[in-house]
Structure formats: structure tokens, C-alpha cells
Amino acid sequence: MIAAPSFEPASPRMPRRLAFLRSSAALAGGWLLLVAAFGLYAAETHRRALEQEVSESGRALQRAISQRVAQHDAHLTSLSALGLAQAQPSADFDLVARSILRFYPRIVAIDLVRLGPGGGVVSSARAAGGTTADPAAVSAAVKNLAAGRAVYGADARPGHYRLMKRMNDTMAVSLDIDGRGLVEEDELPGWARLDLSSAEGPLLEIGARQAVPPFAARTVEFAAPIASETQPLRLSLHRTVTLSQLVPPLPLALFAALSLAALVLVRSLLAHRREAALARAAAEAASRREALRQHETKLAHALRVNSMGEMASGIAHELTQPLTALLSQSQAGRRIAATGGLAGSPVDEVLAANVLQAKRAADILVRLRAYVGKSAGEAGMHDLRTSVSDIAALSRIDLGRRGIALDLDLPEAPVAARVDPVEIEQVIHNLIRNAADAVEETGRGDGRVVVTLTRAAEGAVITVGDNGAGIPPDILPRLFEPFFSGKPEGMGLGLSLCESIVERFDGGISAENGPSGGALFTVRLPAAGAIDEAKEAVQ
Amino acid sequence: MTSAPVYLVDDDEAVRSAFSLLLGTYGISIETFGDPAAFLARAPKLKPGVLVLDLRMPAITGLQLHERLAAIGCDWPTIICTGHGDVHACRRAFKAGVVDFLTKPIDEQVLVEALQQACAALDMRAERAEAAHLVAQLTEREREVLDMVGRGWSTREIAESLHLSPRTVDTHRANIAQKLGTTSVAEFARLALIGKAP
């Protein structure tokens, strides 16, 4: 079965993925999702960059501080060597201590201490902010140390600590170190807060504690130990990161604006495309309707022309019979007159005139037939499936209005025949219309006309069947006679015309009542090859 | 003019009576039928004749009638008459073996000539059948001798050709003359020609 062409505009194609953009709410939702995704991505990227920066700064500081505290150990070693060499206070020790204080401002006091009861400070050098060590405290700190070992000592003053080294059983050297000098001013980035702490507690804190904004995202932190045995300090670096740092508002706003604009643009493009597709579909439907209308007009014209021809041909046929009788009878009359010796008599002359007039009338009919014969269309090779489906599409409109179904059964393969397609369509159209009229007459609700096309050995076979009341047996033999009609208002030319057309293409048409009672018309058209053979045979 | 009857099948009463009248004046025996089916039923019992069939009749066309008649052995010379000067129908008619195709109204001259030709064809057919029947009664040797006589050979020539004595050939000729019912050499030639087994 081949479906009849549809006249509904085809649904315009639109990518399913983008169809949601038609809804404004969905558009807004999609946009927000997009902006949120961008925000998350930006925050993640910035967070990583910030963490990287903090950790790089932290490592640089760790390296610098580690080097500096290592210098303290070196100083202690050289000071204790000097102190051992001179058991008594000496100018050399003081000289060295003073130069250390001068070159290393974070070391604010250097004391040479005698241990034990009755001990005291043997030699002391102090810079601003430095205090002389308490010998008792130093003794306590180094009490358990082996000679040449140093120990860290917390100090009450903020930022200060002591580093004490036992030289031998009686002597120790102590450094008073201001921890703030461990970090140079330009080494600490503006955003950073640095903490140094020992096991005893926090040693110092550099950099302002930032007031945390209410929507601060988080603090980024770096922590690492300072590489020193004698000064077990721990460094930590903090950075407070605000939301606006993580998600810069300007790029976000820019992205939001651009993405919204892009979405709106895509939506309007899609809408435009949809409209264009709708318009195209409508135009196609209109052009199909127009083509159908033109086809209908052409068919109607052919029907008029052919009907005229068929009428003329029918009249000619009807007149021919009495004319034949008239001519033959007049000629018989003249022969009878001649045997009676009446040749040349007025009766003979009257009969001779009759013969003449009958022949004249016959000539007129010959000319009429010749004229009618000329209107026959051009025959060429055509696929009958096209003709049948075209005319079915046309008829289906009318039948649909009348509530009659039209079934079409066409073969898969082309069925070629040498015909004039317009004329063959006219035949099928006539048959379908007759079938529809017959069905309508019965008044049944399930009226149905079935058109089939099959390819038989001898050619093409088209059948038009209906489920009407069928053809009365007394009418059946005269069905194809011109001016014979089964319908009160019929001219009686339709089927006669069908027969003429089909015979013009060397085919045949027959009528019968189908097994289910309705009428069944069968049109047979010879296979294209068979026609050529027939023509050759005649030649 | 001819002994063969003419059978006219036409659904129009006026045409039938006019043709009857006209052909009657020529002394042609004519029998008319208005119903093709009725004629088809009677045809096998009829004497062979010439058929004049109208092309367009209800239920069955003249051509179809012609074909059905041929199918039941009534393959008599047929003239088709039609009101339509239809080339296609004409072509098919000749293809089906019709002897003439006439357009109505038919002038008496045309009709009578067509009938004469058809009668001649019928006679020819009858003669041929008769000759074939006669020739079939001859022996193989007699048919050889008849063939040579037909070609105008003398008894001596025939005897030499067949390696027979002239007297034997004469005996054959006497037998042939008796079986064919004629002693005329011209008749011999005619029968040999048309009576040959196809």
C-alpha cells in the first residue's frame, strides 16, 4: 500500500537538544546553570593559583629562615671556641660578640656564662632591646646537655628566644635572638600573615590579622618545620581569601552577559529557523494543492473534450444504423424498381435521391469521426502506478467528504504500459466516481472503494471495486453502450468513454459483480512489448 | 451468383431487414440474427457460409463472436461492419483473420463485392478440401505420377524418371483418372496443386 500524499504541513525539524530553549523559564534556568558552572570553575582555578602562590612563598621563607637559624649555630660554635681559649673575660670575645651584634641585628645580646652555684655572667655584649642572660636560668637549661650541645629557650619577651650552648662543665654561651629579624620586611608578601612557633608555644606573628569578611570563602595555609636541630621552630603562612578573589565579579558578570546574549541569539535563530521551516512546509503544501488543482483542471478539460468526442462518436454510431438501413433499403428499392421496368421513373429518381442524401449524411459522419479521432492524446510509456496513485489522491478528497473510504493496492515494481496518462486517469476517475455513487446510493456507513493495480502475464490489470448494491443483471450487457445510463440524470457517456479510451490503447474493459456483491470493473492494458508485436504483425 | 448462404448478425432490426431486402434482390440467400449468442448456439448446425458481423453489439463484439465461431470450427470467411471507422479495431480484425472490414453505411457495390470475394474464399476452401480429399485416396506412387503429369511431363519422361515401363505409368494414370473422376490433364494439374497435403 502506498499512502496518499498528505496535505498537512510537515513538522519543521529542530534539534531536540535545543528545543528546550523555546521556554523562557528553561532558558533562564539553563543560563543560571551555565553561570554557576562558570563561577565554580573560576573559583577552583583561582583557589589552585592562590594555594600555589602561598605554598611557593612559604617555601621561600622556610629556606631563608632555615639558613638564618643555621647561622646562629655557626656563631655559637665560633664564640664557644673563643670562650674556651680564654677562660677569663677577654677583649677578643667582646670584639667578636660586638661585631656579630652589629652585622646580625636579630641577635640582640651575647653572654658568656659561668655555670653552677656562684657562677655568673663573665662577659656580656648587648644591642638595643637585648637583655643579659640570667646565669641560673642558663645553668638550668644546659644542665643535662653534653659539652658542645645547644638548646632552645623560650623567653618572656614577645618574639625573643635564647639559644644556649654548653662549652664545658663550667661555661656556656647564650644568644638573645629577636625572632622578628628572621624575616626581612620585603620577604613577606603583603597578603600574608606569618606565624613562627616552638614546642613551648607561639613565638611571633608578623602581618596583620585581616578582618574576615562575612562571606569570606576560606583561609589558605602553608605550614612547614624550619630545618634546624637546635631551634625546632615551625613556620606557618596564612592567607585569607575572599569570595570576590575566588570569583572575580567582573569576568563573571561579563560571562553572564555574554552567555545570556548567546542563548537569546540561539533561541531567536532557532525560532527563525522554525518559522522558516513552517513557512516552507506551508508553501510546499500550497504548491502540492496547486499541482493537484491543476491536475484536476487538466483532467476536467480532458473529460470535457473526451466527453464531447464520445458524444459525437455516440451520435455518429446511433445515426449510422438508421442511415445504413436507409441506404441499403433505397438501393434495394431501385433494384426492385428496375426489375419492374421502372428504372428512370420518378419513384426510381426519388430512391436515387435518397441514396445520394444517405451517402452525404454518411460523409458528414466520417468527417465528424475523423475530427473526434484527432483529439486522442499521445501515447507513451508510463508507469501506471503514478496514474493510479495520482488519481486516487484526487478522488480521495471528494470521497473523504462523502464519508467513503478509498483503498489503494499498488505493486512494489513499476507497471509500464503505452498509454496517455491523462486519459487513463480519466478512466480510473470515472470508475471511482461511479463506484462512489453506487456506494452512496445504498446509504451504508462503511462505504468503501478499492482500487488495485497488478501486473499479469499479458499486461496490466486495474480493478475498481465497491461494496455497493452491484449492477442489475439486465443492465450488465448494455453497460458500455453510449447514451445508456443506469443513473436518472446520467448521460450514459462515462463508461462508453472509458471503453473507447481503453480500446484506443489496445486494452479492454469489463464489468461484473464481485463475490461480495458490489460492482467490479476490470481494465486490462497490454504489456508494452505485446503492442509492438501486434503493430508489426499488422504491418 | 453464389450458392453459399450469408449469415448477418446485427443487433439493429432496421439494418437486418434492409440488408435482407437488398441482398435478396441479388438472389443471395441471407439469414439474419439479432442475438450473437443465439447465432453462436445455432452455427454448428448451419451450412458453411459467409459471416457479416456488426462490430459493436451488446455483451459481445463482432470480433469476439468471430473468434468464438472459429473456436467451434465455424472458421468461415468473415466481414466485420462497424459504425466507427476505428483504426485500432480494423487492425485487430485483420490480425484475427477477418477477410474484410467495412464502415457503415455500406454502399451496395462495396457490400456485394466483399461478399463475392468472401464467397470465392469459401469456394476455394471447399475446393481445396475436396481436392485434398481426392488426392488423399491415391497411393504414394500415384501421387508421384500425378505430380509429374501436373508439371506437363509426358508418359515416356515419367517412365524414365521413375525407372518404370511406359505401360505401368499408363496404368497409374488410368487409376488416377478413375479415382479423381477426370481425364483432363489441366484438372490433374489443378488438383495436384491445391490438393497437396499441407
Interface residues (C-beta under 8 A of the other chain):
Chain A: S313 A316 H317 T320 Q321 P322 L323 T324 A325 L326 L327 S328 Q329 Q331 A332 R335 I336 T339 A358 K359 A362 V366 R369 A370 G373 P477 R478 E481 E503 R504 D506 A534 K535 A537 V538
Chain B: D12 A14 V15 S17 A18 F19 L21 L22 G24 T25 Y26 R56 P58 A59 G83 H84 G85 D86 V87 H88 A89 R91 R92 F94 K95 T103 K104 P105 I106 D107 E108 L111
